[in-house]
Amino acid sequence: MSGTKKGLIMALDLIEREKALDIAGNVADYIDFIKVNYPLVLSSGIGVIGELAEIKPVIADFKIADIPYTSTLIAKIAFENGAFAVICHGFAGSDTLKAVLDVAEEYGGEVYVVTELSSPGGREFLQRHADSIAMLARDIGCHGIIAPATRPERIKDLRKIAGDMKILSPGVGVQGGDVVTTLEAGADYIIVGRTIYASEDPVFQAKKLREEIDVFLVDR
């Protein structure tokens, strides 16, 4: 990731390949990256990553969390099919993160690590370990962490640990997170899904979010 270090990632948590490609193409001017999760890949096939990558770089949000060997297989499949980056769960431990990072380096890709989920359940177990996970990701050399836009105070805490690492924040829009508050807290990229793809006018919503980010940058 390069440029302003303040940008917009569209999460395509859809199951219809044609709809996903159509929306991605229409909003391409306003987004920096596309994030795909299992629903789209399982319903459309792994090739959809490459198709989307022709529009914008793709982050494969597979939340990799298995033993190192299995995790490397997942990462290789993602990168070989056009992914720019993968997302891992930090609770899987240092051996898994190191193994996935080694794969990413082979492909010139990046690895982002989940600290805590943006949903309420993220408070129950993950939050108590999130700081340690962020430290682990930083010390191993991962490229960034995932921190919740729904809890900007946690982004601030995690930014102190992350240093220069990138912070990607899901939860803006439907989940209640706010663009400006999230960026002010220290996020580099906001991740937005349903607010864009489930709206009646995805282009309008993507453009609106981009304008909010641009105004934030000008004001700073």
Secondary structure, DSSP 8 states (H G I E B T S, - for coil): --SSS-EEEEEE--S-HHHHHHHHHHHGGG-SEEEE-HHHHHHH-THHHHHHHTTS-EEEEEEE-S-HHHHHHHHHHHHHTT-SEEEEEGGG-HHHHHHHHHHHHHHT-EEEEE-S-SSGGGGTTTHHHHHHHHHHHHHHT-SEEE--TT-HHHHHHHHHHHTTSEEEEE-BSTTSB-HHHHHHHT-SEEEE-HHHHTSS-HHHHHHHHHHHHHHHHHH-
